[in-house]
Amino acid sequence: MRQPEDRQAVSINIRAKARQRDLIDQAAYRLGRSRSDFMLEAACREAEEVLLDRAFFTVDASTFAEFQKLLDDPLPPTDKLRRLLKTKAPWEE
């Protein structure tokens, strides 16, 4: 019995510099993953981001007007938002 096409494993071959491979291996090791699993997950995540960033949405005029109003007149800042904006990003610490 033949498996559906989306379940069949296919080979993806790429060339990399030794330092790129070593960097990927180091990150994969820290996550307890294989190089292949790490690379596939990272590549799929990036592919999804690219596709989602290029999604086109259409709305009717009243919905767009409401959206514009929210952009032009944002909600007032709260203490929680102020704390968030003052918090350093993990890579800044």
C-alpha positions as CSV (number, residue, x, y, z in Angstrom):
1,M,0.0,0.0,0.0
2,R,1.4,3.4,-1.0
3,Q,1.5,6.2,1.5
4,P,0.0,9.6,0.7
5,E,2.5,11.8,-1.0
6,D,2.7,14.3,1.9
7,R,3.9,11.5,4.3
8,Q,6.7,10.3,2.1
9,A,10.1,11.5,3.2
10,V,12.1,13.3,0.5
11,S,15.6,14.4,0.5
12,I,16.7,18.0,0.6
13,N,20.4,18.7,0.0
14,I,22.2,21.9,0.6
15,R,25.8,23.0,0.8
16,A,27.1,25.0,3.8
17,K,30.3,26.3,5.0
18,A,31.9,24.5,7.9
19,R,31.3,27.4,10.3
20,Q,27.6,27.4,9.3
21,R,27.3,23.7,9.9
22,D,29.1,24.0,13.2
23,L,26.8,26.8,14.4
24,I,23.7,24.8,13.4
25,D,25.1,21.7,15.1
26,Q,25.8,23.7,18.3
27,A,22.3,25.1,18.4
28,A,20.7,21.7,17.6
29,Y,22.8,20.0,20.3
30,R,21.6,22.6,22.9
31,L,18.0,21.8,22.0
32,G,18.6,18.0,22.0
33,R,17.8,17.7,18.4
34,S,19.4,16.4,15.3
35,R,20.8,18.7,12.7
36,S,18.1,17.7,10.2
37,D,15.2,18.3,12.7
38,F,16.7,21.6,13.7
39,M,17.1,22.8,10.2
40,L,13.7,21.6,9.0
41,E,11.9,23.3,11.9
42,A,13.8,26.6,11.4
43,A,13.2,26.5,7.6
44,C,9.5,25.7,8.0
45,R,9.1,28.4,10.6
46,E,10.7,31.0,8.3
47,A,8.7,29.8,5.3
48,E,5.5,30.3,7.3
49,E,6.5,33.8,8.3
50,V,7.3,34.7,4.7
51,L,3.9,33.4,3.5
52,L,2.0,35.0,6.4
53,D,3.7,38.3,5.8
54,R,2.5,38.3,2.3
55,A,-1.1,37.4,3.0
56,F,-3.6,39.8,1.5
57,F,-6.7,40.7,3.5
58,T,-9.8,42.5,2.2
59,V,-12.4,44.2,4.4
60,D,-15.4,46.3,3.8
61,A,-15.3,50.1,4.1
62,S,-16.8,50.3,7.6
63,T,-14.3,47.7,9.0
64,F,-11.4,49.5,7.4
65,A,-12.7,52.8,8.9
66,E,-12.8,51.2,12.4
67,F,-9.3,49.8,11.9
68,Q,-8.1,53.3,10.9
69,K,-9.7,54.8,13.9
70,L,-7.9,52.4,16.2
71,L,-4.6,53.2,14.6
72,D,-5.2,57.0,14.8
73,D,-6.6,57.0,18.3
74,P,-4.9,54.2,20.3
75,L,-6.0,53.2,23.7
76,P,-4.3,55.1,26.6
77,P,-1.1,53.5,28.0
78,T,-1.4,51.5,31.2
79,D,1.0,50.8,33.9
80,K,1.5,47.3,32.5
81,L,2.4,48.7,29.1
82,R,4.8,51.2,30.6
83,R,6.6,48.3,32.5
84,L,6.7,46.3,29.4
85,L,8.3,49.1,27.4
86,K,10.9,49.7,30.1
87,T,11.9,46.0,30.2
88,K,15.1,45.2,28.4
89,A,15.0,42.5,25.8
90,P,16.8,39.3,26.7
91,W,19.6,40.0,24.3
92,E,20.2,43.5,25.8
93,E,20.9,42.2,29.3
